[in-house]
Amino acid sequence: MRDPQEISTMDELRIEIDALDAALIALLADRTRLVARAAEIKLGAGLPARIPARVEDVVAKVVARAGAAGVDPGLAEVLWREMIEHFIAQEERVLGKGEGA
């Protein structure tokens, strides 16, 4: 990614944003595949899709990392909670619904 201060036109800026969006989608696809594998492992281990302590651990780490990186922690929390809910639903399609510890 180019230094934003080196970008002088909206066209250049849009190219950088589009490239970043493509990279984010690629990372999201990687996370989707990891969650699919997690569901397979959880199935074999008898674990539920939703493990509340793990959810809160992930969110806490993301909020801390966001703040350290200069990203609004509230935005990061909202985005990750939404993403986590989506991925729990993905796992529940394999595992069924149920609460964990």
C-alpha positions in Angstrom: 0.0 0.0 0.0 1.2 3.4 -0.9 1.7 6.1 1.8 -1.6 8.1 1.6 0.4 11.3 1.6 2.0 10.3 -1.7 -1.5 10.0 -3.4 -2.5 13.2 -5.0 -5.7 12.4 -7.0 -9.0 10.7 -6.3 -8.4 8.2 -9.1 -5.1 7.1 -7.5 -6.8 6.9 -4.1 -9.7 4.8 -5.5 -7.2 2.4 -7.0 -5.5 2.0 -3.6 -8.9 1.5 -1.9 -10.0 -1.0 -4.5 -6.7 -3.0 -4.0 -7.1 -2.9 -0.3 -10.7 -4.1 -0.6 -9.6 -7.0 -2.7 -7.0 -7.9 -0.1 -9.6 -7.8 2.7 -11.9 -10.1 0.7 -9.0 -12.6 0.2 -8.3 -12.5 3.9 -12.0 -13.0 4.6 -12.0 -16.0 2.3 -9.1 -17.4 4.2 -10.9 -16.9 7.5 -14.0 -18.7 6.0 -11.9 -21.7 5.2 -10.4 -21.8 8.7 -13.8 -21.6 10.2 -15.0 -24.5 8.0 -12.0 -26.5 9.3 -12.8 -25.5 12.9 -16.3 -26.9 12.5 -14.9 -30.2 11.3 -12.5 -30.3 14.3 -15.3 -29.3 16.7 -17.5 -32.0 15.4 -14.9 -34.6 16.1 -14.3 -33.2 19.6 -17.9 -32.7 20.5 -17.6 -29.0 20.8 -20.4 -26.5 20.1 -20.2 -23.8 17.5 -20.6 -21.0 20.0 -18.1 -20.9 22.8 -18.9 -17.6 24.6 -15.5 -17.3 26.4 -13.7 -17.7 23.0 -16.0 -15.0 21.4 -15.2 -12.5 24.1 -11.5 -13.4 23.9 -11.4 -12.7 20.2 -13.3 -9.5 20.5 -11.0 -8.2 23.3 -7.9 -9.0 21.3 -9.4 -7.2 18.2 -10.4 -4.2 20.2 -6.9 -3.9 21.7 -5.2 -4.3 18.3 -7.5 -1.8 16.7 -6.7 0.8 19.3 -3.0 0.2 19.0 -3.2 0.5 15.2 -5.2 3.8 15.3 -8.5 2.2 14.3 -11.7 3.1 16.2 -12.1 0.2 18.7 -15.8 0.5 18.6 -15.9 0.0 14.9 -13.7 -3.0 15.2 -15.9 -4.5 17.8 -19.1 -4.0 15.8 -17.5 -5.5 12.7 -16.0 -8.5 14.5 -19.1 -9.3 16.5 -21.1 -9.3 13.2 -18.5 -11.4 11.5 -18.3 -13.8 14.5 -22.1 -14.3 14.4 -21.9 -15.1 10.7 -19.2 -17.7 11.3 -21.0 -19.2 14.2 -24.0 -19.7 11.9 -21.7 -21.3 9.4 -20.4 -23.7 12.0 -24.0 -24.4 13.2 -24.9 -25.7 9.8 -22.4 -28.5 10.4 -22.7 -28.9 14.2 -26.2 -27.9 15.0 -27.1 -25.2 17.6 -26.0 -25.4 21.2 -24.3 -23.3 23.9 -20.8 -23.9 25.1 -18.8 -22.8 28.1 
